[in-house]
Amino acid sequence: MKRPLADEIRPKTLDEVVGQRHLLAPGAILRRLIESGTDANMVFYGPPGTGKTTIANIVAEKTNKTLYRLNATTASLQDVKDIMADADTLLAPGGILLYLDEIQYFNKKQQQSLLEFMENGKLTLIASTTENPYFYVYSALLSRSTVFEFKAVTPAEAEAAVLRALQMMRARSELPLEWEEGVPLQIATACGGDVRKAINAVELLCSTAEVKKGTLTLTSGDAVQVSQRSAMRYDRDGDAHYDILSALQKSIRGSDPDAAVHYLGRLLEAGDLLSPCRRLLVIAAEDVGLAYPMAIAITKACVDAALQLGLPEARLPLAEAAVLLATAPKSNTAHNAIIAAMSDLKAGKIGDIPRCLQNVHADTTGFDNRQHYLYPHDFPDRWVEQQYLPDTLKGTKYYEWGENKTEQAAKAYWEKIKGRKL
């Protein structure tokens, strides 16, 4: 059976690994751990195709341990027990290194079962996950492991791997193999930081290349077809989804319309319509707020239009909303006010509602049927001073005026009406 090119070209030494210089450069902590032959338990966290499995192979070789691989999407606790049966036998004379891929798919009980084998020293665990391990990996297991975060490989770094793959395909090709200038970087850029994806693209491109004058020629056009959309890394339930939403909101909060439409486009390109609709409404209230109160009404209209139109036309009203919010003045005063008020509530600062604000039906019982409520519309300028907060919170200030024109105009109006500073 023919081995996949990505497996055949897999690096055998740390120097051959592309990317992850923050972990593998001379003097970096992970490199020192590996070169010292440590048998420390580790969790590798990062996107696919960034070298996690490759480095696990190198660790196994350095520690003279027998490497076993399991994928938590299909493995069971019995699989782990079957592997541990080889401990202290001729099948694993130097001990066992278990590489457990996608550990987030093991439930808490399954993860807890690994602790027994880790504690007695018969098992060294390297677990990998594409999700945040602090959310998905059992805390007791994390406390016995060192977490290393892998980063998406840059196009410049991935290009080196693409060139190695092309040279290997050229060496085993029966016909001369050539490629247009820029093809390696094009593939490396389109892979979205996933080296495995880039190598697979090379293999597919070479297997479908046209013969021109006795030579296999890889063209930019074919490279585009093979690698199209491959740079999109998106999982609606994964970290990438929330990273893009976070970037969208922070770009709008930072008043950058270009970045805002970029991240909006990434969501829409992945076919996700509901998430940006919801997030744009949140941004209108949280980040633009009272600086431009109409922003939420306009955003709601854009969202309604987008949901009625569906993709691809939905991109137009949503882009209008994103640009409007990014270029609008900003205020988070209402956001801060409700957060402060709810913080007091959680701390138990509640108190009785003042008598004058209680429902009228409460006045029909009890000894005092006088509510003493002052109806503001009966007074000049529709305002009269009276206490609204409970006695325990009397005088508390949650809302602070923003510096924008809208809130300053409201402040000036109420200072004039109330005859004092607020």
C-alpha positions in Angstrom: 0.0 0.0 0.0 1.4 3.4 -1.0 2.3 5.7 1.9 0.8 9.2 1.8 3.4 11.8 0.9 2.7 13.7 4.1 3.7 10.6 6.1 6.7 9.8 3.9 8.1 13.3 4.2 7.5 13.5 8.0 10.6 15.1 9.7 12.9 12.7 11.6 14.8 15.4 13.5 13.9 18.7 15.3 15.8 20.7 12.8 13.6 19.4 9.9 10.4 20.5 11.6 9.0 23.7 10.0 7.6 26.3 12.3 7.2 26.2 16.1 10.5 28.1 16.6 9.2 29.4 19.9 9.3 25.8 21.1 12.1 24.2 19.0 14.7 26.9 18.4 18.1 26.2 20.1 17.6 26.9 23.8 13.8 26.7 23.7 12.2 24.8 26.5 10.6 22.0 24.5 13.8 21.4 22.6 15.8 21.1 25.8 13.3 18.7 27.3 13.4 16.5 24.2 17.2 16.6 23.9 17.6 15.7 27.5 15.6 12.5 27.0 13.0 13.5 29.5 9.9 11.3 30.0 7.7 14.2 31.1 4.0 14.1 30.4 2.9 16.7 27.9 -0.2 18.2 26.3 0.3 19.6 22.7 -2.4 22.3 22.0 -2.8 23.8 18.6 -4.4 23.6 15.1 -3.9 20.5 12.9 -0.9 20.1 10.7 1.5 22.0 12.9 3.8 19.1 13.9 2.3 17.7 17.1 2.4 14.0 15.9 5.9 14.5 14.3 7.3 15.8 17.6 5.7 12.9 19.5 7.6 10.5 17.2 10.9 12.3 17.9 10.3 12.2 21.6 9.7 8.5 21.5 12.9 8.0 19.6 14.9 10.1 22.1 13.5 8.4 25.1 13.9 4.8 23.7 10.2 4.2 24.5 7.8 2.2 22.4 5.4 4.6 20.8 1.7 3.7 20.7 -0.9 5.9 19.0 -4.6 6.3 19.9 -7.2 8.7 18.6 -9.7 9.6 21.3 -12.5 9.9 18.7 -12.5 6.1 18.3 -10.5 4.7 21.2 -11.8 3.3 24.4 -10.5 2.7 27.9 -10.0 -1.0 26.9 -7.6 0.1 24.2 -5.5 1.9 26.8 -5.5 -1.2 29.1 -4.5 -3.4 26.1 -1.5 -1.1 25.5 -0.5 -1.2 29.2 -0.5 -5.0 29.1 2.7 -4.6 27.0 4.5 -2.7 29.8 7.5 -4.5 31.2 7.5 -7.0 28.4 9.7 -7.5 25.3 7.2 -5.5 23.3 8.0 -2.3 25.3 11.3 -2.9 27.1 12.0 0.8 27.6 8.5 1.7 28.7 5.5 3.1 26.9 4.9 6.5 25.3 1.2 6.9 24.5 0.4 9.5 21.9 -3.3 10.3 22.4 -4.7 12.5 19.7 -7.8 14.6 20.2 -7.9 14.0 23.9 -10.9 16.3 24.3 -13.1 13.4 23.1 -12.2 11.4 26.1 -14.7 12.0 28.9 -13.7 12.8 32.5 -13.8 9.2 33.6 -11.7 8.0 30.7 -9.2 10.8 31.3 -9.1 10.0 35.0 -8.2 6.3 34.2 -5.0 7.5 32.6 -3.8 8.9 35.9 -3.3 5.4 37.4 -0.8 4.5 34.7 0.9 7.9 34.7 1.4 7.7 38.5 3.2 4.4 38.5 5.6 5.5 35.9 4.8 2.8 33.3 3.2 5.3 30.9 4.4 8.6 29.5 1.6 10.5 28.0 1.7 13.0 25.1 -1.8 14.2 24.5 -2.8 16.5 21.7 -5.8 18.7 21.2 -7.1 21.4 18.8 -9.2 22.8 21.6 -8.2 24.8 24.7 -6.9 22.2 27.1 -7.9 24.2 30.1 -11.5 23.8 29.1 -11.4 20.2 27.8 -8.7 18.3 29.7 -9.3 17.0 33.3 -7.5 19.3 35.8 -5.7 16.5 37.6 -4.3 15.3 34.3 -3.2 18.8 33.4 -1.5 19.2 36.8 0.7 16.3 35.9 1.5 17.5 32.4 3.2 20.5 30.7 1.1 22.3 28.1 2.8 23.5 24.9 0.9 25.6 22.5 1.6 25.1 18.8 1.1 27.9 16.4 -0.2 27.9 12.8 2.8 27.7 10.5 3.6 30.8 8.5 3.5 30.7 4.7 7.3 31.3 4.6 7.9 28.4 6.9 5.4 26.1 5.1 7.1 26.9 1.7 10.2 25.0 2.8 8.1 21.9 3.4 6.3 22.3 0.1 9.6 22.6 -1.7 10.8 19.4 0.0 7.6 17.6 -1.1 8.0 18.9 -4.7 11.6 17.7 -4.9 10.5 14.2 -3.6 7.8 14.0 -6.2 10.2 15.1 -8.9 12.7 12.4 -7.8 10.2 9.6 -8.1 8.3 10.9 -11.2 8.8 9.0 -14.4 8.6 12.2 -16.4 10.4 15.5 -15.8 8.5 17.6 -13.3 8.5 21.4 -13.3 6.3 24.1 -11.8 5.6 27.7 -12.5 7.2 30.4 -10.4 5.3 31.2 -7.3 3.5 27.8 -7.1 5.2 26.7 -3.9 4.4 29.9 -2.0 0.9 29.8 -3.4 0.3 26.4 -1.9 2.0 27.3 1.3 -0.1 30.4 1.7 -3.4 28.6 0.9 -2.8 25.9 3.5 -3.7 28.2 6.3 -0.8 27.1 8.5 -1.5 23.4 8.1 1.6 21.8 6.7 -0.1 18.4 6.2 -2.7 20.1 4.1 0.0 21.7 2.0 1.8 18.4 1.4 -1.5 16.7 0.4 -2.1 19.6 -2.0 1.3 18.9 -3.6 0.6 15.2 -4.0 -2.8 15.9 -5.6 -1.4 18.6 -7.8 1.4 16.3 -9.1 -1.0 13.4 -9.7 -3.3 15.5 -11.8 -0.6 17.6 -13.6 -0.9 17.9 -17.4 1.9 16.6 -19.7 3.2 19.4 -21.9 5.9 18.5 -24.4 6.9 15.5 -22.3 7.1 17.4 -19.0 4.7 17.4 -16.1 4.0 21.1 -15.4 2.4 22.4 -12.3 0.5 25.7 -13.0 -0.7 28.5 -10.8 -4.2 27.9 -12.0 -4.2 24.3 -11.0 -2.7 25.2 -7.6 -5.6 27.5 -7.0 -8.1 24.8 -7.8 -6.4 22.3 -5.6 -5.9 24.6 -2.6 -9.0 26.8 -2.9 -10.7 27.6 0.4 -8.1 25.4 2.2 -6.9 28.3 4.2 -10.2 28.6 5.9 -9.9 27.1 9.4 -13.4 27.0 10.9 -15.3 24.9 13.4 -18.6 26.3 14.6 -18.0 24.7 18.0 -14.3 25.2 18.2 -11.8 27.8 19.3 -11.4 29.2 15.7 -15.1 30.1 15.7 -14.8 32.2 18.8 -11.5 33.6 17.8 -13.0 35.1 14.7 -16.0 36.5 16.5 -13.7 38.0 19.1 -11.5 39.5 16.4 -14.7 41.0 14.7 -15.8 42.6 17.9 -12.4 44.0 18.9 -11.8 45.3 15.4 -15.2 47.2 15.4 -14.5 48.4 19.0 -11.1 49.6 17.8 -12.9 51.5 14.9 -11.1 49.6 12.1 -13.7 49.0 9.3 -11.2 47.1 7.1 -10.5 44.5 9.8 -14.2 44.4 10.6 -15.2 43.4 7.0 -12.3 40.9 6.9 -13.4 38.9 9.9 -17.1 39.3 8.9 -16.1 37.8 5.5 -14.4 34.9 7.1 -17.5 34.0 9.0 -19.7 34.3 5.9 -17.3 32.4 3.7 -17.6 29.5 6.1 -21.4 29.7 5.7 -22.1 31.0 9.2 -24.8 33.6 9.0 -26.4 33.5 12.5 -23.2 34.1 14.5 -22.2 37.5 12.9 -25.9 38.6 13.1 -26.0 38.0 16.9 -22.5 39.5 17.5 -23.2 42.7 15.5 -26.3 43.3 17.7 -24.2 42.8 20.8 -21.6 45.2 19.5 -24.2 47.9 18.7 -25.3 47.8 22.4 -22.0 47.1 24.1 -19.5 49.2 22.2 -21.4 51.9 20.4 -24.2 52.2 22.9 -25.4 55.7 23.9 -22.9 57.4 21.7 -25.1 56.7 18.8 -28.4 55.1 20.1 -29.8 54.6 16.5 -26.9 52.2 15.8 -28.8 49.2 17.3 -32.0 50.0 15.4 -30.0 50.2 12.1 -28.1 47.1 12.9 -31.3 45.3 13.7 -32.7 46.3 10.3 -29.5 45.1 8.6 -29.7 41.7 10.5 -33.4 41.3 9.6 -32.6 42.0 6.0 -29.7 39.5 6.0 -31.8 36.7 7.6 -34.5 37.3 5.0 -32.1 37.4 2.1 -29.9 34.6 3.1 -26.4 34.0 1.7 -24.7 35.2 -0.4 -26.8 38.5 -0.6 -26.8 38.7 3.2 -23.2 39.9 3.1 -24.4 43.3 1.9 -26.5 44.5 4.8 -24.2 42.8 7.3 -21.2 44.7 5.7 -23.1 47.9 6.1 -23.7 47.2 9.7 -20.1 46.3 10.4 -18.8 49.4 8.7 -21.3 51.6 10.4 -20.5 50.2 13.8 -16.7 50.5 13.2 -16.9 54.1 12.2 -19.5 55.2 14.8 -18.5 57.0 18.0 -18.1 54.6 20.9 -19.6 54.4 24.4 -19.7 51.6 26.9 -21.3 53.5 29.7 -24.6 51.6 29.7 -22.6 48.3 29.6 -20.5 49.4 32.6 -23.6 50.6 34.5 -25.5 47.3 34.2 -22.3 45.2 35.0 -21.8 47.3 38.2 -25.4 47.0 39.2 -25.5 43.3 38.8 -22.2 42.9 40.6 -23.8 44.6 43.7 -26.8 42.2 43.3 -24.6 39.2 43.3 -22.9 40.5 46.4 -26.3 40.7 48.2 -26.7 44.5 48.0 -30.5 44.5 47.3 -32.6 46.1 50.0 -36.4 46.8 50.0 -38.0 48.7 47.2 -38.9 52.2 48.5 -42.5 52.5 49.6 -43.2 55.1 47.0 -42.2 52.8 44.1 -44.1 49.7 45.2 -47.1 48.5 43.2 -50.4 50.3 44.1 -52.1 47.1 45.1 -49.7 46.8 48.0 -51.3 50.0 49.5 -54.7 48.3 50.0 -53.3 46.2 52.8 -51.4 47.1 55.9 -51.7 50.1 58.2 -50.3 52.8 56.0 -52.2 53.1 52.7 -50.5 56.2 51.6 -47.9 55.5 48.9 -46.4 59.0 48.9 -45.3 58.6 45.2 -44.6 61.9 43.4 -45.7 61.7 39.8 -43.0 63.5 37.8 -45.4 64.6 35.0 -47.3 66.7 37.6 -44.2 68.9 38.2 -42.3 71.5 36.1 -40.0 70.0 33.5 -41.5 66.6 34.2 -39.1 66.0 37.1 -39.2 66.0 40.9 -36.6 64.8 43.3 -37.4 61.6 45.2 -35.5 58.4 46.2 -35.6 55.5 43.8 -32.9 53.2 45.0 -33.3 51.0 48.2 -32.1 52.6 51.4 -29.1 50.2 51.4 -27.9 51.6 48.0 -29.0 55.2 48.5 -26.6 57.5 46.6 -24.9 54.7 44.6 -23.7 55.7 41.2 -23.6 53.1 38.4 -23.9 55.2 35.4 -21.2 57.8 34.4 -21.7 60.1 31.5 -19.7 59.4 28.4 -17.7 62.0 26.6 -19.6 61.7 23.3 -21.9 64.4 22.0 -25.1 62.5 22.6 -24.5 61.8 26.3 -23.0 65.2 27.0 -26.1 66.8 25.5 -28.3 64.7 27.8 -26.0 65.6 30.8 -26.3 69.3 30.0 -30.1 69.0 29.7 -30.5 67.3 33.1 -28.1 69.6 34.8 -30.3 72.5 33.7 -33.5 70.8 34.8 -32.3 69.5 38.1 -30.3 72.7 38.9 -27.2 70.7 40.1 -24.3 68.5 38.8 -25.1 64.9 38.4 
